[in-house]
């Protein structure tokens, strides 16, 4: 354990390996603000194996980490809002064993702190489970998207799951999206080459370009309304914003999508009862990363999305 009044040394164990240096330090320096952690790393006061390291360095088992004397906030002082929020309502858990934790992420919650967000799912879970040695995100969900999110509790599980994602094999991921317009096909394969870029405001975006990465989604029509269609989106690859861009580029933008959607329509939706993007990670089938047992995970459609669909059904008679 770190003694804040003098230099101390920590040795990384195998279960902690693979995470970023800043996340490792935040866990060990309870109460330290992110700005302080970044400062002591960039100034060279934190050393990894006697050398300087960047905050993005992925720590390895056996690494020796030097931590300088630092003054942490008074534990009796009023807690800051991010810590209070991180200890807020527990996230709904869909499955858990010694290797894997699966949560049903609410819309509006980021998966990771950063980009102006002081905490996300992973920070909230770490705050709620201070005894957990290893908790790492397996994949991401956009902040506005709800549903199934995988967290590894063991390094070996993380490596196995990343291999499944890298090869685009071994996971069947399904999302539900309500899109503008009447989708004409029962089933459609959508393929585009996608390229990530950052806007002048620092926002992540994706565009379709000839030299982008291959991407593939299968869109299955599940319910049709007079002016909207419920699609089950089957992910064959896992690119950033893939479903959102594929729907928009196909001429059927997701309702409430503030990046790729129909902005004029989006403005009218809250009055009709839809106050968020209608995209939900609802089903995931995979083999357990360690035992190989088949896992069938489901997160039902959130209340607010189901209520909006009920409104459409009533309106259409």
C-alpha positions in Angstrom: 0.0 0.0 0.0 1.3 3.5 -0.8 2.4 5.7 2.1 1.7 9.3 0.9 4.4 10.9 3.1 7.4 9.1 1.4 8.6 7.5 -1.8 7.1 4.0 -2.2 7.5 1.1 -4.7 4.7 -1.1 -6.0 5.2 -4.4 -7.9 2.6 -5.1 -10.6 1.1 -8.6 -10.2 -0.2 -10.7 -13.1 -3.8 -9.9 -12.6 -3.2 -6.2 -12.8 -1.0 -6.4 -15.9 -2.3 -5.0 -19.2 -4.1 -1.9 -17.9 -2.9 1.7 -18.5 -0.5 3.3 -16.0 -2.9 6.1 -15.2 -5.7 3.7 -14.3 -3.4 1.6 -12.1 -2.2 4.7 -10.2 -5.8 6.0 -9.7 -6.7 2.7 -8.1 -3.7 2.7 -5.8 -3.8 6.4 -4.9 -7.3 6.5 -3.4 -8.6 10.0 -3.6 -6.0 11.4 -6.0 -7.5 13.5 -8.7 -6.7 12.6 -12.3 -4.8 15.9 -12.8 -2.3 15.0 -10.0 -1.7 11.5 -11.4 -1.0 13.0 -14.9 1.3 15.6 -13.4 3.5 13.2 -11.4 3.8 10.9 -14.4 4.7 13.6 -16.9 7.2 15.2 -14.6 9.0 11.9 -14.3 8.4 11.6 -10.6 6.6 8.3 -11.3 9.1 5.7 -12.7 8.5 2.3 -14.2 11.5 0.0 -13.9 13.6 3.1 -13.1 12.6 4.9 -16.3 10.1 7.4 -17.4 6.8 6.2 -18.8 3.7 7.7 -20.4 0.2 7.6 -18.8 -0.9 5.4 -21.7 1.9 2.8 -21.0 0.4 -0.7 -20.5 1.8 -2.1 -17.3 3.4 -5.6 -17.3 3.5 -8.3 -14.5 6.6 -7.7 -12.4 7.0 -4.0 -13.3 8.4 -1.9 -10.4 6.6 1.4 -10.0 8.1 4.2 -8.0 5.5 6.6 -6.5 6.7 10.0 -5.1 5.5 11.5 -1.8 2.1 13.2 -2.5 -0.5 15.0 -0.5 -3.9 13.4 -0.9 -7.2 15.1 0.0 -8.3 14.9 3.6 -10.4 11.7 3.8 -12.9 13.6 6.1 -13.3 16.4 3.6 -16.5 16.7 1.6 -16.3 14.2 -1.3 -16.3 15.5 -4.8 -19.3 14.9 -7.0 -17.5 12.4 -9.3 -16.7 10.1 -6.4 -20.2 10.5 -4.9 -21.7 9.7 -8.3 -19.3 6.7 -8.8 -20.8 5.3 -5.6 -24.3 5.9 -6.9 -26.9 3.3 -7.9 -25.4 -0.1 -8.6 -25.4 -1.1 -12.3 -27.7 -4.0 -13.2 -25.7 -7.2 -13.5 -26.8 -9.8 -16.1 -24.1 -12.4 -15.4 -21.1 -12.8 -13.2 -18.5 -15.5 -12.4 -14.8 -15.5 -11.4 -13.7 -14.4 -15.0 -16.5 -12.2 -16.4 -18.9 -9.5 -15.4 -21.8 -8.5 -17.7 -23.7 -5.3 -17.0 -26.8 -3.7 -18.6 -25.4 -0.2 -19.2 -28.0 2.7 -19.0 -28.0 5.3 -21.8 -26.1 8.5 -21.0 -23.4 6.8 -19.0 -19.9 6.7 -20.6 -18.0 3.4 -20.4 -14.8 5.2 -19.4 -13.8 8.6 -17.8 -12.2 11.1 -20.2 -13.3 13.6 -22.8 -14.9 15.8 -20.1 -16.4 12.9 -18.3 -15.0 12.4 -14.8 -16.1 8.8 -14.4 -17.7 6.0 -16.4 -18.9 2.4 -16.0 -15.4 1.1 -15.2 -14.7 3.8 -12.6 -18.1 3.2 -11.1 -17.5 -0.5 -10.8 -14.0 0.0 -9.3 -15.5 2.4 -6.7 -18.2 -0.1 -5.8 -15.8 -3.0 -5.7 -12.5 -1.7 -4.1 -11.4 -5.2 -3.4 -11.5 -6.3 -7.1 -7.9 -6.6 -8.3 -8.8 -6.6 -12.0 -11.7 -5.0 -13.8 -11.2 -4.1 -17.5 -13.6 -3.2 -20.3 -13.7 -5.9 -23.0 -15.3 -3.6 -25.6 -17.1 -0.2 -25.7 -20.6 1.1 -26.1 -21.3 4.7 -27.1 -22.4 6.8 -24.2 -25.9 7.2 -25.7 -26.3 3.5 -26.3 -27.7 1.2 -23.6 -27.4 -2.5 -23.1 -24.9 -5.4 -22.7 -21.4 -4.5 -21.8 -18.6 -7.1 -21.0 -16.0 -6.5 -18.3 -13.2 -9.0 -17.7 -12.2 -9.9 -14.1 -9.1 -11.8 -15.2 -6.3 -11.0 -17.6 -6.7 -14.4 -19.3 -10.4 -13.8 -19.9 -9.6 -10.3 -21.4 -7.0 -11.7 -23.8 -9.4 -14.5 -25.0 -12.3 -12.1 -25.5 -10.1 -9.6 -27.4 -9.0 -12.4 -29.6 -12.6 -13.2 -30.4 -13.3 -9.5 -31.2 -10.1 -9.2 -33.3 -11.0 -12.1 -35.5 -14.7 -11.1 -35.6 -15.5 -14.7 -34.7 -17.1 -16.4 -31.7 -19.5 -13.6 -30.7 -23.0 -13.0 -32.0 -23.9 -9.4 -31.1 -27.4 -8.1 -31.7 -28.7 -4.5 -31.3 -32.2 -3.1 -31.6 -32.5 0.2 -33.4 -35.6 2.2 -34.3 -34.9 4.0 -37.6 -36.7 6.7 -39.6 -38.8 5.5 -42.6 -40.2 2.2 -43.8 -37.3 -0.3 -44.3 -38.2 -2.4 -47.4 -36.2 -5.6 -46.8 -36.7 -8.4 -44.4 -32.9 -8.8 -44.3 -30.1 -6.7 -45.8 -26.3 -7.0 -45.7 -24.7 -3.5 -45.4 -21.0 -3.1 -46.1 -19.0 0.2 -46.0 -15.4 1.2 -45.6 -15.2 3.3 -42.4 -12.6 5.9 -41.4 -12.4 7.5 -37.9 -11.6 11.2 -37.5 -11.9 13.9 -34.9 -13.9 17.1 -35.4 -12.6 20.6 -34.5 -14.5 20.3 -31.2 -12.6 17.1 -30.4 -15.7 14.9 -31.1 -15.1 11.4 -32.5 -16.8 10.8 -35.9 -16.7 8.2 -38.6 -17.0 8.7 -42.4 -17.3 6.4 -45.4 -14.1 6.5 -47.4 -12.5 4.2 -50.1 -9.4 3.5 -47.9 -11.3 3.0 -44.6 -11.7 -0.3 -42.7 -14.1 -2.9 -43.9 -17.3 -3.1 -41.9 -20.4 -5.4 -42.2 -23.8 -5.3 -40.5 -26.9 -7.4 -41.2 -30.1 -5.4 -40.8 -33.2 -7.6 -40.0 -36.6 -6.0 -40.0 -38.4 -6.8 -36.7 -41.4 -4.4 -36.7 -42.8 -1.8 -39.1 -44.7 1.4 -38.3 -46.1 4.0 -40.6 -43.0 6.2 -40.3 -40.4 4.1 -38.5 -38.9 0.5 -38.5 -37.5 -1.6 -35.7 -34.3 -3.3 -36.9 -32.3 -6.0 -35.3 -28.7 -5.2 -36.2 -26.4 -8.2 -36.4 -22.7 -7.0 -36.0 -20.3 -8.9 -38.2 -17.4 -6.4 -37.4 -17.1 -4.0 -34.5 -16.1 -0.6 -35.8 -16.7 2.7 -34.0 -20.3 4.0 -34.5 -20.7 1.2 -37.1 -24.5 0.6 -36.7 -25.2 4.4 -36.6 -23.3 5.1 -39.8 -24.6 2.0 -41.6 -28.2 2.9 -40.9 -27.7 6.6 -41.8 -25.8 5.8 -45.0 -28.5 3.3 -46.0 -31.1 6.2 -45.8 -32.6 5.0 -42.5 -31.0 7.1 -39.7 -31.5 6.0 -36.0 -34.1 8.1 -34.2 -32.4 10.4 -31.7 -28.9 10.0 -33.1 -27.3 13.4 -32.5 -24.2 12.6 -34.7 -25.5 10.9 -37.8 -29.3 11.2 -37.5 -32.0 13.4 -39.0 -31.5 16.6 -36.9 -34.9 18.2 -37.7 -36.8 15.0 -36.8 -34.7 14.6 -33.6 -35.8 18.0 -32.4 -39.5 16.9 -32.5 -38.9 13.5 -30.8 -38.8 14.5 -27.1 -42.3 16.0 -27.4 -43.4 12.6 -28.8 -41.8 10.8 -25.8 -38.4 9.8 -27.1 -35.7 11.6 -25.2 -32.6 9.5 -26.2 -31.1 7.6 -29.2 -33.1 4.4 -29.9 -30.1 2.0 -29.9 -29.8 -0.9 -27.5 -27.4 -3.8 -27.2 -30.0 -6.5 -26.4 -28.5 -9.9 -27.1 -25.0 -11.5 -27.0 -24.2 -15.2 -27.5 -20.6 -16.3 -27.0 -18.6 -19.2 -25.6 -17.2 -18.5 -22.1 -13.6 -17.2 -22.6 -12.1 -19.8 -20.1 -14.5 -22.7 -19.9 -15.8 -22.6 -23.5 -19.4 -23.1 -22.2 -22.0 -21.3 -24.4 -23.4 -18.1 -22.8 -26.7 -16.6 -23.9 -27.0 -13.0 -22.6 -30.1 -10.8 -22.9 -30.9 -7.2 -21.8 -34.6 -6.4 -22.3 -35.5 -3.2 -24.1 -35.4 -0.3 -21.6 -38.7 1.0 -20.3 -38.4 4.4 -22.1 -37.8 2.7 -25.5 -40.6 0.2 -25.1 -43.0 3.0 -24.1 -42.1 4.9 -27.2 -42.8 1.8 -29.4 -46.2 1.4 -27.6 -47.0 5.0 -28.5 -46.2 4.3 -32.2 -48.4 1.2 -32.2 -51.3 3.1 -30.7 -50.8 6.0 -33.2 -50.9 3.5 -36.1 -53.9 1.8 -34.7 
